[in-house]
């Protein structure tokens, strides 16, 4: 009995480790999306301030 319960415990630990790895991977992808979005917004703000990029500040 002790051997089978310890084996079951190891299998359970392995499953938990895999679940944690997947959760970390999902979080990593989410953080990368946020950083990419923030980077894009920073580029847009810079373009607006400098007049270069999406919005050109043309004044006569």
C-alpha positions as CSV (number, residue, x, y, z in Angstrom):
1,X,0.0,0.0,0.0
2,X,2.7,2.5,0.8
3,X,4.4,2.0,-2.5
4,X,1.2,2.6,-4.5
5,X,0.2,5.6,-2.5
6,X,3.7,7.2,-2.9
7,X,3.5,6.4,-6.7
8,X,0.1,8.1,-6.8
9,X,1.6,11.0,-4.9
10,X,4.4,11.3,-7.5
11,X,1.9,11.2,-10.4
12,X,-0.2,13.8,-8.7
13,X,2.9,16.1,-8.2
14,X,3.8,15.6,-11.8
15,X,0.3,16.6,-12.9
16,X,0.5,19.7,-10.6
17,X,3.9,20.7,-12.1
18,X,2.5,20.4,-15.6
19,X,-0.5,22.5,-14.6
20,X,1.7,25.1,-13.1
21,X,3.9,25.2,-16.2
22,X,0.8,25.7,-18.4
23,X,-0.5,28.5,-16.1
24,X,2.9,30.2,-16.2
25,X,3.0,30.0,-20.0
26,X,-0.5,31.5,-20.3
27,X,0.5,34.3,-17.9
28,X,3.7,34.9,-19.9
29,X,1.8,35.3,-23.1
30,X,-0.7,37.6,-21.4
31,X,2.2,39.8,-20.1
32,X,3.8,39.9,-23.5
33,X,0.5,41.1,-25.1
34,X,0.3,43.9,-22.5
35,X,3.9,44.9,-23.0
36,X,3.4,44.9,-26.8
37,X,0.3,47.0,-26.4
38,X,2.1,49.5,-24.1
39,X,5.0,49.7,-26.6
40,X,2.6,50.5,-29.4
41,X,0.8,53.2,-27.4
42,X,4.2,54.7,-26.5
43,X,5.1,54.8,-30.2
44,X,1.8,56.6,-30.9
45,X,2.3,59.1,-28.2
46,X,5.9,59.8,-29.4
47,X,4.6,60.2,-33.0
48,X,2.0,62.7,-31.8
49,X,4.5,64.7,-29.8
50,X,7.1,64.8,-32.6
51,X,4.8,65.0,-35.5
52,X,6.3,61.9,-37.1
53,X,4.3,58.7,-37.6
54,X,0.6,58.2,-37.7
55,X,-0.4,61.7,-37.0
56,X,1.5,64.5,-38.8
57,X,1.2,67.9,-37.2
58,X,0.9,70.1,-40.3
59,X,0.3,73.8,-39.6
60,X,0.5,76.6,-42.1
